[in-house]
Amino acid sequence: MIKTVAIQGVRGSFHHIVSQQYFDKPVDAIECSTFDQVVDSLITKACDAAIMALENSIAGSIIPNYALINKFGLHIVGEHYLDIQHNLMVLPNQNIKEIKEVYSHPMALLQCMEFFKLHPHIKLIEDKDTAEVAQRIQEKQLKGIGAIASVMAAEIFELDIIAHSIQTIKHNETRFVIVKRVNSEVPENQINKASVRFEADHKRGSLAAILNVMSDCKLNLTKIQSLPIVETPWKYAFFVDVTFETYEEFKKAKSIIDIMAQGFKVLGEYKNAKK
């Protein structure tokens, strides 16, 4: 049973919201300022599981997190999609004309650029977390400073939301994964999605051949992400997500790809949260 989970950010962050929504029973969230600290908490057994954002429907993949999962041999045991609504919040009794600076995570700022083009007097400054800025504004009573964060963050840190849902694209979704030290979460008959990693030869058609195996085995490719292999310049690893109707289909595919590809690794086998 999972009792503690490491998250990037503080109470009110989107990772914290996922920790409240995903698990059937309440869990204690261990707040970490970086994803490196999240992973460290997991591998040192300071927590039972960790939550990591992997991709956003507007800003794309969070590539360093793929690398962390692979590097430390972590296992994806589940996924959760969260509708991300960004809100501009400040100390009470202020209006937007009085706001000089807004701090937030680079991803949040990127997702709200069109809104801030309408308010060029506001200086945008990158910070390490959304909710942590809200916490800082409250603790230090910072006037003229705004945060971009969730409604929960505004409630926890008693800030006023002066602009709701300021993200450029209103349907803004982030995919989070739940990772553990071992892959023993979901029974085989319930597994219908997997994440794998492999390297392809520098030969014409080598990647296409692997993708053809997936197609022949009735796997549906839902994500492919390349990542440079630091130790070998100009060589890339591929991170792939696939869905399937039966686990036997995936089992057949991975036995073939294990022979064809280099460095083949299953990063996780779990339930498809979109089905």
C-alpha positions as CSV (number, residue, x, y, z in Angstrom):
1,M,0.0,0.0,0.0
2,I,1.3,3.5,-0.9
3,K,1.3,5.8,2.1
4,T,3.9,8.4,1.0
5,V,4.5,9.9,-2.4
6,A,7.2,12.4,-3.5
7,I,6.0,15.4,-5.6
8,Q,7.8,18.3,-7.2
9,G,6.5,21.4,-5.6
10,V,4.5,22.3,-2.5
11,R,0.9,22.0,-1.4
12,G,-1.4,23.4,-4.1
13,S,1.0,22.4,-7.0
14,F,-0.4,20.4,-9.8
15,H,1.7,17.4,-8.7
16,H,0.0,17.7,-5.3
17,I,-3.4,17.7,-6.9
18,V,-2.5,14.5,-8.8
19,S,-1.5,12.9,-5.5
20,Q,-5.0,13.7,-4.1
21,Q,-6.8,12.5,-7.2
22,Y,-5.0,9.3,-8.3
23,F,-4.8,7.2,-5.2
24,D,-7.9,5.5,-3.7
25,K,-6.8,6.3,-0.1
26,P,-5.2,9.5,1.2
27,V,-1.4,9.7,0.9
28,D,1.2,12.0,2.5
29,A,3.0,14.1,0.0
30,I,6.8,14.7,0.4
31,E,7.5,18.1,-1.1
32,C,10.6,18.3,-3.3
33,S,12.0,21.4,-5.0
34,T,13.4,19.5,-8.1
35,F,12.7,16.3,-9.9
36,D,16.2,15.1,-9.0
37,Q,15.1,15.3,-5.3
38,V,11.9,13.5,-6.2
39,V,13.9,10.6,-7.6
40,D,16.3,10.7,-4.8
41,S,13.5,10.4,-2.3
42,L,12.2,7.3,-4.1
43,I,15.5,5.4,-4.5
44,T,16.5,6.1,-0.9
45,K,13.1,4.7,0.2
46,A,12.0,7.9,1.8
47,C,8.7,7.4,0.0
48,D,6.7,4.6,-1.5
49,A,6.1,6.2,-4.9
50,A,6.7,9.4,-6.9
51,I,4.7,11.5,-9.3
52,M,6.4,13.0,-12.4
53,A,5.0,15.1,-15.2
54,L,6.0,13.7,-18.6
55,E,4.2,15.8,-21.2
56,N,1.9,18.7,-21.7
57,S,-0.6,19.1,-24.6
58,I,0.7,22.6,-25.3
59,A,4.4,22.7,-24.4
60,G,5.2,19.1,-25.3
61,S,7.5,16.6,-23.6
62,I,9.4,17.2,-20.3
63,I,12.5,15.4,-21.7
64,P,14.7,15.4,-18.5
65,N,12.1,13.3,-16.7
66,Y,12.3,10.6,-19.3
67,A,16.1,10.5,-18.7
68,L,15.7,10.3,-15.0
69,I,13.3,7.4,-15.1
70,N,15.7,5.5,-17.5
71,K,18.9,6.4,-15.6
72,F,17.7,5.2,-12.2
73,G,15.8,2.1,-13.4
74,L,12.4,3.3,-12.2
75,H,9.1,1.7,-13.2
76,I,6.0,3.5,-14.4
77,V,3.0,1.8,-12.7
78,G,0.3,4.2,-13.6
79,E,-0.6,7.5,-15.3
80,H,-3.0,10.4,-14.7
81,Y,-4.1,13.2,-16.9
82,L,-4.9,16.5,-15.3
83,D,-6.7,19.5,-16.8
84,I,-4.3,22.4,-16.1
85,Q,-6.0,25.7,-15.4
86,H,-3.6,28.5,-14.8
87,N,-4.8,31.4,-12.7
88,L,-3.1,34.8,-11.9
89,M,-3.2,35.4,-8.2
90,V,-2.0,38.1,-5.9
91,L,-2.4,39.4,-2.3
92,P,-6.0,40.8,-1.7
93,N,-7.1,44.2,-2.8
94,Q,-4.9,44.6,-5.8
95,N,-5.7,44.9,-9.5
96,I,-3.7,43.8,-12.6
97,K,-2.4,47.4,-13.3
98,E,-0.6,47.3,-9.9
99,I,1.2,44.0,-10.7
100,K,4.8,44.6,-11.8
101,E,6.2,41.1,-11.9
102,V,4.8,37.6,-12.2
103,Y,6.9,34.6,-11.2
104,S,6.1,31.0,-12.2
105,H,7.5,27.8,-13.6
106,P,8.9,28.2,-17.2
107,M,6.2,25.8,-18.5
108,A,3.4,27.8,-16.9
109,L,4.8,31.0,-18.3
110,L,5.1,29.5,-21.8
111,Q,1.5,28.3,-21.7
112,C,0.2,31.8,-20.8
113,M,2.2,34.0,-23.2
114,E,-0.7,35.4,-25.1
115,F,-2.4,36.7,-22.0
116,F,0.7,38.6,-20.9
117,K,1.0,40.2,-24.3
118,L,-2.1,42.1,-23.4
119,H,-0.3,43.3,-20.2
120,P,3.2,44.4,-21.4
121,H,3.9,46.3,-18.2
122,I,4.3,43.0,-16.3
123,K,7.7,41.4,-16.2
124,L,7.7,37.6,-16.4
125,I,10.3,35.8,-14.3
126,E,11.0,32.1,-14.3
127,D,10.8,30.2,-11.0
128,K,11.1,26.6,-9.9
129,D,7.4,26.0,-9.0
130,T,3.9,27.4,-9.4
131,A,2.5,27.0,-6.0
132,E,5.7,27.8,-4.2
133,V,5.5,31.3,-5.6
134,A,2.0,31.7,-4.2
135,Q,3.4,30.5,-0.8
136,R,6.2,33.0,-0.9
137,I,3.8,35.9,-1.8
138,Q,1.8,35.1,1.3
139,E,4.6,34.5,3.7
140,K,6.5,37.6,2.7
141,Q,3.4,39.7,1.9
142,L,4.7,40.7,-1.5
143,K,2.6,43.4,-3.1
144,G,2.9,44.1,-6.8
145,I,4.0,40.4,-7.4
146,G,1.8,37.8,-9.0
147,A,1.9,34.0,-9.2
148,I,0.5,31.6,-11.8
149,A,-0.9,28.6,-10.1
150,S,-4.0,26.4,-9.3
151,V,-7.2,27.4,-7.6
152,M,-6.2,25.1,-4.8
153,A,-2.9,27.1,-4.3
154,A,-5.0,30.3,-4.1
155,E,-7.2,28.8,-1.5
156,I,-4.4,27.3,0.6
157,F,-2.3,30.5,0.6
158,E,-5.3,32.9,0.8
159,L,-4.6,34.8,-2.4
160,D,-7.1,36.6,-4.7
161,I,-7.4,35.3,-8.3
162,I,-7.6,38.4,-10.5
163,A,-7.6,36.4,-13.8
164,H,-8.9,32.9,-14.3
165,S,-7.8,30.3,-16.9
166,I,-5.2,32.5,-18.5
167,Q,-3.5,29.7,-20.5
168,T,-3.5,30.3,-24.3
169,I,-5.2,27.1,-25.2
170,K,-8.2,26.4,-22.8
171,H,-8.0,22.7,-23.1
172,N,-4.6,22.3,-21.5
173,E,-3.7,18.8,-20.2
174,T,-0.6,17.4,-18.6
175,R,0.2,13.7,-18.4
176,F,1.7,12.6,-15.1
177,V,3.1,9.1,-14.3
178,I,3.4,7.3,-11.0
179,V,6.7,5.6,-10.6
180,K,8.0,3.1,-8.1
181,R,11.2,1.1,-7.5
182,V,9.7,-2.2,-8.7
183,N,7.2,-3.0,-11.4
184,S,4.6,-5.1,-9.6
185,E,1.5,-3.0,-9.5
186,V,-1.0,-4.1,-12.2
187,P,-2.2,-7.7,-13.0
188,E,-1.4,-8.8,-16.5
189,N,-5.0,-9.1,-17.6
190,Q,-5.5,-5.4,-16.7
191,I,-2.3,-4.1,-18.5
192,N,-3.2,-2.3,-21.8
193,K,-0.4,0.3,-22.1
194,A,3.4,0.2,-21.9
195,S,6.4,2.5,-22.1
196,V,9.6,1.2,-23.6
197,R,13.1,2.5,-24.4
198,F,15.4,1.3,-27.1
199,E,18.2,2.3,-29.5
200,A,18.1,1.7,-33.3
201,D,21.1,0.9,-35.5
202,H,22.5,3.6,-37.8
203,K,21.2,1.8,-40.8
204,R,18.5,2.7,-43.3
205,G,15.1,1.5,-42.2
206,S,16.2,0.2,-38.7
207,L,13.7,2.4,-36.8
208,A,10.9,1.7,-39.4
209,A,11.5,-2.0,-39.0
210,I,10.9,-1.8,-35.2
211,L,7.8,0.3,-35.7
212,N,6.5,-2.3,-38.2
213,V,6.9,-5.0,-35.6
214,M,4.7,-3.0,-33.3
215,S,2.1,-2.5,-36.0
216,D,2.2,-6.2,-36.9
217,C,1.6,-7.1,-33.3
218,K,-1.4,-4.8,-33.2
219,L,0.2,-2.2,-30.9
220,N,-1.0,1.4,-31.2
221,L,1.9,3.9,-31.0
222,T,0.7,6.8,-28.9
223,K,4.0,8.5,-28.3
224,I,7.6,8.5,-29.6
225,Q,10.3,10.7,-28.2
226,S,14.0,10.7,-29.1
227,L,16.7,11.6,-26.6
228,P,20.4,12.0,-27.2
229,I,22.7,9.4,-25.7
230,V,25.2,11.6,-23.9
231,E,28.1,9.1,-23.9
232,T,27.7,8.6,-27.7
233,P,27.4,11.8,-29.7
234,W,24.8,11.8,-32.5
235,K,23.2,8.6,-31.3
236,Y,19.7,8.6,-29.9
237,A,17.5,6.5,-27.7
238,F,13.8,6.3,-28.4
239,F,11.1,6.4,-25.8
240,V,7.8,4.9,-27.0
241,D,4.4,4.5,-25.5
242,V,2.0,1.9,-26.9
243,T,-1.5,0.7,-26.2
244,F,-2.9,-2.8,-27.0
245,E,-6.0,-4.9,-26.5
246,T,-4.3,-7.9,-24.8
247,Y,-1.1,-8.3,-22.9
248,E,-0.1,-11.2,-25.2
249,E,0.2,-8.8,-28.1
250,F,2.7,-6.7,-26.2
251,K,4.5,-9.7,-24.9
252,K,5.0,-11.0,-28.5
253,A,6.2,-7.6,-29.7
254,K,8.7,-7.0,-26.9
255,S,10.3,-10.5,-27.4
256,I,11.0,-9.6,-31.1
257,I,12.1,-6.0,-30.4
258,D,14.5,-7.2,-27.7
259,I,16.3,-9.1,-30.5
260,M,16.2,-6.3,-33.1
261,A,17.0,-3.2,-31.0
262,Q,19.9,-2.2,-28.8
263,G,19.4,-1.4,-25.1
264,F,15.7,-2.4,-25.1
265,K,14.1,-1.8,-21.7
266,V,10.5,-1.8,-20.5
267,L,10.0,1.3,-18.4
268,G,6.5,0.4,-17.3
269,E,3.4,-1.7,-17.9
270,Y,0.1,-0.2,-16.6
271,K,-3.5,0.8,-17.3
272,N,-4.3,3.3,-20.0
273,A,-5.9,6.2,-18.3
274,K,-7.5,7.4,-21.5
275,K,-9.5,4.3,-22.0
